[in-house]
């Protein structure tokens, strides 16, 4: 209800997407370090024999894992991890594509003469 703090955590794509963009823009290795730490935590805490679980309470070290895996973890979060650690910046180059909110690449059409 209102006023209760949210303690459930899903394996979110926003954090890894932000780290990817910040690394590509600044080339500061700290974003890769943070991403690696997050990836290792996901592996250590949320990985199950069937996939990756949602954590019931991030404030509790001995928390339960919920019996669900969000589809966006595979479709988006892991894609951002891959891109964060990809050394070839021509892969998803920001001058050639734009990523939508689901981390799908859309080409930039520079000579578009469409109708408004």
C-alpha positions in Angstrom: 0.0 0.0 0.0 0.9 3.6 0.1 3.8 4.4 2.3 5.3 0.9 2.2 8.8 0.7 0.7 9.3 -1.5 -2.3 11.7 -4.3 -1.4 11.1 -6.7 -4.3 13.7 -6.5 -7.0 13.6 -7.7 -10.5 16.6 -8.1 -12.7 16.2 -4.7 -14.2 17.4 -3.5 -17.6 17.5 0.2 -16.8 20.7 -0.1 -14.8 22.6 -2.1 -17.3 21.3 0.1 -20.2 22.5 3.2 -18.4 25.9 1.7 -17.7 26.2 0.8 -21.4 25.3 4.3 -22.6 27.6 6.0 -20.1 30.5 3.7 -21.0 30.0 4.3 -24.7 29.8 8.1 -24.2 32.6 8.5 -21.7 34.8 5.4 -22.2 35.3 5.5 -18.4 36.1 1.9 -17.3 34.3 2.5 -14.0 31.0 1.7 -15.8 32.3 -1.6 -16.9 33.5 -2.3 -13.4 30.1 -1.5 -12.0 28.4 -3.6 -14.7 30.7 -6.6 -13.9 29.8 -6.3 -10.2 26.1 -6.3 -11.0 26.4 -9.2 -13.4 28.3 -11.2 -10.8 25.6 -10.4 -8.2 22.9 -11.6 -10.6 24.8 -14.8 -11.2 25.4 -15.3 -7.5 22.0 -14.4 -6.1 19.3 -14.8 -8.8 20.5 -17.7 -10.9 18.6 -20.9 -10.6 18.8 -24.2 -12.4 16.0 -22.9 -14.8 17.0 -19.2 -15.3 17.1 -16.1 -13.2 14.6 -15.3 -10.4 13.2 -12.1 -8.9 14.5 -11.4 -5.4 11.7 -11.0 -2.8 13.4 -8.6 -0.5 16.7 -6.8 -1.3 17.0 -5.6 2.3 17.4 -9.2 3.6 20.5 -11.2 2.9 18.6 -14.4 3.4 15.7 -13.5 1.2 13.6 -15.9 -0.9 13.6 -16.0 -4.6 10.3 -15.7 -6.3 9.1 -18.3 -8.7 9.2 -16.2 -11.8 11.7 -14.9 -14.4 11.0 -11.7 -16.3 11.4 -12.2 -20.0 13.1 -8.8 -20.4 16.1 -10.2 -18.5 17.0 -12.3 -21.5 15.8 -9.9 -24.1 17.2 -6.7 -22.8 19.4 -6.9 -19.7 21.8 -9.6 -21.1 21.9 -7.7 -24.4 23.1 -4.6 -22.5 25.7 -6.6 -20.6 27.0 -8.0 -23.9 27.2 -4.5 -25.4 28.8 -3.1 -22.3 31.7 -5.5 -22.6 31.9 -5.5 -26.4 35.2 -3.8 -27.4 34.2 -3.2 -31.0 32.3 0.1 -30.8 31.0 -0.4 -34.4 28.5 -2.9 -32.9 25.5 -0.8 -32.2 27.3 2.4 -33.1 25.4 5.5 -31.8 25.8 7.2 -35.2 24.1 4.3 -37.0 21.3 3.2 -34.6 19.0 4.3 -31.9 17.9 1.8 -29.2 14.2 1.8 -28.3 13.0 1.2 -24.8 13.2 -2.6 -25.3 16.9 -2.4 -26.4 16.0 -3.1 -30.0 18.2 -1.3 -32.5 16.5 1.0 -35.1 18.6 2.3 -37.9 19.1 6.0 -38.3 18.0 7.0 -41.8 20.0 10.1 -42.7 18.4 10.8 -46.0 14.8 10.3 -45.1 12.4 12.3 -47.2 9.2 11.3 -45.6 5.9 13.1 -45.3 4.7 14.9 -42.3 
